[in-house]
Every structure is written in C-alpha cells, then in structure tokens.
Amino acid sequence: MTLRLYDTRAQALRDFVPIDERNVTMYVCGPTVQSGPHIGHLQSALAFDLLRRWLEHRFGRVTFVRNVTDIDDKVLANATPDEPWWALAYRMEREFTSAYEAIGILAPSYEPRATASIAQMQEHIQRLIDAGHAYESGGDVYFDVRSWPGYGELTRQSLDAMEPAGDADPRGKRDPHDFALWKAHKDGEPDSATWASPWGTGRPGWHIECSAMSRRYLGAEFDIHGGGRDLRFPHHENELAQSTAAGDGYARYWVHNGLVTVDGQKMAKSLGNFTLAHDLLAERPARVVRYALAAAHYRSNLDVSERGFDEAAAALDRIDGFLERAERVAGDAPSEIPEAFATAMDDDLGVPQALAVVHETVRAGNTALGSGDEEGARAAFSAVSGMMDLLGFAREGDGSRGAAEERALDTLVRSLIAQRADARAEKDWATADRIRDLFADAGVALEDTPDGTVWSIDG
C-alpha cells in the first residue's frame, strides 16, 4: 500500500511521493523558547517523531530539521536583568531537549537556532524586495501581501476576510495585513538583540526565520512541512507566501497535528491552562506519557485526563507482560512488522489502528502461550517487539525497568514461586497462601502452565 498523508494545502489525502526516495526531507516548526515545554509541545513533537520513524522504515533515510526560535518578542519580554534573553533562550532550549529525550523523541538531523541564520534571512528579504514583494519603511521591512496573488491559499481565506497582522507597528504599513520581515531596533530593547542590515539595525520577524532556515538546510523545495494546527495562520500562510514569492518551490506536503485540549479548550501558555512537561514527567513514567499522547490520531485534538494516562499505563503493562513471558520461549526471534500494522500506518499515520494491531497480537500471543504453542508465541513476540520498537516504546530506559533490575526481580519472583510450589507439595497451605497474598499485594499475576508457573505484572 502507498503511504498517504493528509495535505493541509490540498485539504485531501494524497499519495506521498518524495522528491528523492533515498532521502525524505522534512521541516518542522520547533519551539519558541520563552518558557518551558507543556504537554502540547510534547504531543506535537511526538506526532512528527512517529511520522519520521515510519518514513525511515519505508524509505530508509529522512533528513529531519526542527528549528529553535531563540529571538522573538516573547523571549525578550520574559528576559530579566539577571537573565538576559539569550541565557533564558538557552536554558529553555535545554528544557525542551530534556523533555523530548525523556519520551523518546529522536534528535533532529539538524536543529538550527534562528540567531545562527540571520545572514540567510537578510538574503531572503532582499530577494523579496528585488522581486517587488517587500518594502522598507522606517527601518522595518514588510511583505506586501497584495503583491502576491497566492496569499491565503494554504488556509483558503480571502485577504479581506483576514485579521490584520499584529506583529509590528501598523503606521509604516501599506496594508494592515502586511507582515514584518525585519523589525527596526526599538528603544528599550537590548543592543545584543540587534543585527546590522541594509535597512538599519534590527532583528528578524518570526515568519521569515523558518523560510530561511528550511531553505538553508533542505533546499528551495523539500517534501514535508509540519507543525501544530494553530500555526496554519498566520505563520505557515506567511511562510508559504514569502518563500514562493521569492521563487522557491517550498514544501510539497503540509502536515499539521491536532491540539491538546483541557475540557475542550486549547491548552496554551496564554490561557494559563497548561501542564508543564516537567511536572507531568515527575508524576508519570515517560513511556506512559508517550503512549497516552500517541493513542489519538495525530490530526485529532487530544483532551488530556488522568484516566487517559491510567489507561496508557495499563495498556503498556499488558504489552510488557506478554513480552516478558514470551521472551522465555522466543529467544532471539527477529522482529517483524505485520501487514495490518503497515496498512494502518500507511493510511495517514493511523497510530490508534496500529496500536489495535499490537493488542490483537498480544491477545493471540497470550493464547498461544496458554496452549503451549511455542511457534505461535514466538511469531507474536516477533511482531509485538517489531511494532513497539518502531513506535519508540523500548522496554528498557525511559522510565521502565533496566535489564539488571529486570533480572533481579525475575530471580526473586522465581524463588518465591519455587517456595510456593514446595509448600503446596507438602500441603503447607498457610505458607502457600501467604506467598500467594504477597504476590497479589505486589501486583504480580501468576499463571500455571504445563511448563510451569509464569509471572507477569498484573495490568
């Protein structure tokens, strides 16, 4: 089956055909690092991590770029005399990296900071001025939206129905919808946040950053541009206009993830209804967080709840329990990817349907173990291992037990199982019951099979 992705620009599912099948290229808008990451940031990063992993499985190589916006109005606003903007940005960037790594987000191929591509931004702005699509006014430079007939095509909006751009002083604009490409230095802003330019000292606007950085690292045309649904307008609309107006092909597919909501309302720092990633990861194992955020389709809104995290923990316990039991008979069986799983992932990254295949295979594997069907158990183990590895759910690390702890626990449990068997053989029912109750209190489930008693964590 051909991989299909929902393209926001086309507003339809499209067969994915990369420019170069040997190297898929993808750019994802990264964080503006004015403060620490919340659950919504994790969910968005995870959506594109899952897409990247599947693209690597299908095509082999993916050049994945995710930027860091380290110069912005919000970064400057949150700086203090004791922590200048560049120090705040770096500290917050490290918090994002730590949270991403905790839930198993693969590191990008490149992760450029905006401040490292100022020259490329200025070059892009000059190309727009030369082409008649941008103009300078009092040290600011604006994109002339009425000069570009395609403006509005990403979000299917007419220009006159749009809200005016609120990213710069409107007095220097020819049209209220024109947006800033370069912002002149203002009184009260630190000198360290300004760069020399042909239009005077200043700093870049937000939108130009991604156009310049994607071109620098992926070329004038690349396969996929990703980001949250809330970035479609004005950010991505402006990116598309300023890149195509400069003569670049830009992104062939636009992929947007849904939002995290709380009681049906978008989670956002500006609304004050967010949960910081640090606090969530202090309360829940990282693998549980990853599973809970992956369980909804990437284009759907995810309403977070304690119940959702509890269900994720129980689901992982069931999967891990099977893998631990089946590993005893599977040995070094190679990983495999079932056709039903691949079909789900090829259908616009259907992770919820793919997880359903995981659980169906776990149930079949448990049945095989219970009936002594070692071949069936081995096949299920290979499939579940392959699917979980591909989805980024390693059993070691990221909050799960390490190999040494696993071996130690297995030794202790097996010792108690042997003591229980001896007690039952000697009709010492009090001792047998005491050991049974100890297992129950610890959440350990026992199953007597023709080959002996096996144990698992009771999910």
Disulfide bonds with the S-S distance in Angstrom:
none
